């Protein structure tokens, strides 16, 4: 179904790929293929990082950041995610409080 929709259907350009890949990775996990699932999440993580870096306009895309952290939570240890969250602070000095709040997303990650 998602493949039949155009990217413009979504409010953010990354969402079609994100939804499609999360669906694929979830299916693989259900089938017990955690290796392929982790590869998909890793590639999606890199894609989201590129999206965030390329969309720097002085204001952070909060929706994309939440998605980025939730994707990371699917396959990475929390300590590594905390470090990666901290690493984007220099790119968005006005949004340091928001970036720090992303760590709280990890507390509710199992509900997604």
C-alpha positions as CSV (number, residue, x, y, z in Angstrom):
1,X,0.0,0.0,0.0
2,X,2.7,2.5,1.0
3,X,4.5,2.0,-2.3
4,X,1.5,3.2,-4.2
5,X,1.5,6.5,-2.4
6,X,3.6,9.4,-3.6
7,X,6.1,11.1,-1.3
8,X,4.1,14.3,-1.5
9,X,1.2,12.5,0.3
10,X,3.1,12.8,3.5
11,X,3.7,15.9,5.5
12,X,7.5,15.3,5.7
13,X,9.6,13.9,2.8
14,X,11.2,11.1,4.9
15,X,7.9,9.6,6.2
16,X,7.1,7.3,3.3
17,X,10.5,5.6,3.5
18,X,10.4,5.5,7.3
19,X,6.9,3.9,7.4
20,X,7.8,1.4,4.7
21,X,11.1,0.4,6.3
22,X,9.6,0.1,9.8
23,X,6.9,-2.1,8.5
24,X,9.4,-4.3,6.7
25,X,11.7,-4.5,9.8
26,X,8.7,-5.4,12.0
27,X,7.7,-8.2,9.7
28,X,11.2,-9.6,9.7
29,X,11.3,-9.5,13.5
30,X,8.0,-11.3,13.7
31,X,9.5,-14.0,11.5
32,X,12.5,-14.2,13.7
33,X,15.0,-12.5,11.3
34,X,16.5,-10.0,13.7
35,X,19.7,-9.7,11.6
36,X,17.9,-8.3,8.5
37,X,15.6,-6.2,10.8
38,X,18.6,-4.6,12.4
39,X,20.1,-3.8,9.0
40,X,16.9,-2.1,7.9
41,X,16.8,-0.1,11.1
42,X,20.5,0.8,10.8
43,X,20.0,2.0,7.2
44,X,16.9,4.0,8.2
45,X,18.9,5.5,11.1
46,X,21.5,6.7,8.6
47,X,18.9,8.0,6.3
48,X,17.3,10.0,9.1
49,X,20.6,11.4,10.2
50,X,21.2,12.6,6.6
51,X,17.8,14.1,6.4
52,X,18.4,16.0,9.7
53,X,21.8,17.3,8.6
54,X,20.4,18.4,5.2
55,X,17.4,20.1,6.6
56,X,19.3,22.4,8.9
57,X,17.6,25.8,8.6
58,X,18.4,27.1,12.0
59,X,15.4,25.3,13.5
60,X,15.3,21.6,14.3
61,X,12.7,19.3,12.8
62,X,11.2,18.0,16.0
63,X,9.1,15.3,14.4
64,X,12.1,13.9,12.6
65,X,14.1,13.9,15.7
66,X,11.5,12.0,17.6
67,X,11.3,9.5,14.8
68,X,15.1,9.2,14.6
69,X,15.4,8.4,18.4
70,X,12.6,5.8,18.1
71,X,14.3,4.1,15.2
72,X,17.6,4.0,17.1
73,X,15.7,2.5,20.1
74,X,14.7,-0.5,17.9
75,X,18.3,-1.7,17.6
76,X,20.8,0.2,19.7
77,X,21.8,0.4,23.4
78,X,20.5,3.3,25.3
79,X,24.0,4.5,26.3
80,X,24.9,4.8,22.6
81,X,21.7,6.6,21.8
82,X,22.4,9.1,24.6
83,X,25.8,9.9,23.1
84,X,24.4,10.3,19.6
85,X,21.7,12.6,20.9
86,X,24.3,14.7,22.6
87,X,26.4,14.8,19.4
88,X,23.7,16.9,17.6
89,X,23.7,19.7,20.1
90,X,26.4,21.7,18.4
91,X,24.3,21.8,15.2
92,X,21.2,23.2,17.0
93,X,22.4,25.4,19.9
94,X,19.0,27.1,20.2
95,X,17.4,23.7,20.7
96,X,19.5,22.2,23.5
97,X,16.6,21.8,25.9
98,X,14.6,20.0,23.2
99,X,17.5,17.7,22.3
100,X,18.0,16.8,26.0
101,X,14.3,16.0,26.2
102,X,14.8,13.4,23.4
103,X,16.4,11.1,26.0
104,X,13.0,10.9,27.6
105,X,11.6,9.3,24.5
106,X,13.6,6.2,25.4
107,X,11.6,5.8,28.6
108,X,8.4,5.2,26.5
109,X,10.0,3.5,23.5
110,X,8.3,0.1,24.2
111,X,4.9,1.7,23.7
112,X,5.6,2.2,20.0
